Amino acid sequence: MKTMIEEGKERIIMEWKPKEKHLCELEGPYECEDCGGHVMLDATYLDQVEKFAYCPYCTMKGVVKEEKTRDIEMYIGYQNKTWETRFVSIPLSIPEDKIEKTATTIAMSLFYNSPDTFDEVAFIGVYHIPEIEEAI
């Protein structure tokens, strides 16, 4: 690990190591209010360490606001002609007309060709969207 001084600020330069997705419980995406960059954060970090994070794009420190979510049930079809359902969490603030797209995007990032899934993924889709009253 190296330390670098930039404009009077000390910045640590380190190597990020890939981690298997099933070993992390990712939350987000969160958006930096300063630069608009998006990040996913490990829920265990948020629960056990800090409720703030540094933006990797502009290095601003930001408080992670807890937002109520709803779990969307997704179906995942595999090349071997089997399927299963899994859940993804999306913020309650997502407009109704964008729920399916948001949930599918998150599911693709979590499950598509992941070592956590049963076989090679052929398709992902929304199986069930709970009513807002069910989610609260």
Number of C-alpha atoms within 10 A of each C-alpha: 7 8 10 12 9 8 7 7 8 10 13 10 10 9 7 6 5 6 8 9 14 13 9 13 12 18 16 17 14 15 15 22 11 13 12 12 14 14 17 12 16 13 15 13 15 16 9 8 9 11 14 13 17 14 20 12 13 12 13 13 13 15 11 17 9 9 11 12 16 22 18 24 19 21 19 24 19 19 12 11 9 12 16 12 15 14 16 19 18 20 17 16 11 14 10 10 8 9 18 18 12 18 24 18 14 16 23 17 11 16 19 19 15 16 12 13 15 17 17 16 20 15 13 21 18 20 15 14 17 12 9 11 7 9 13 9
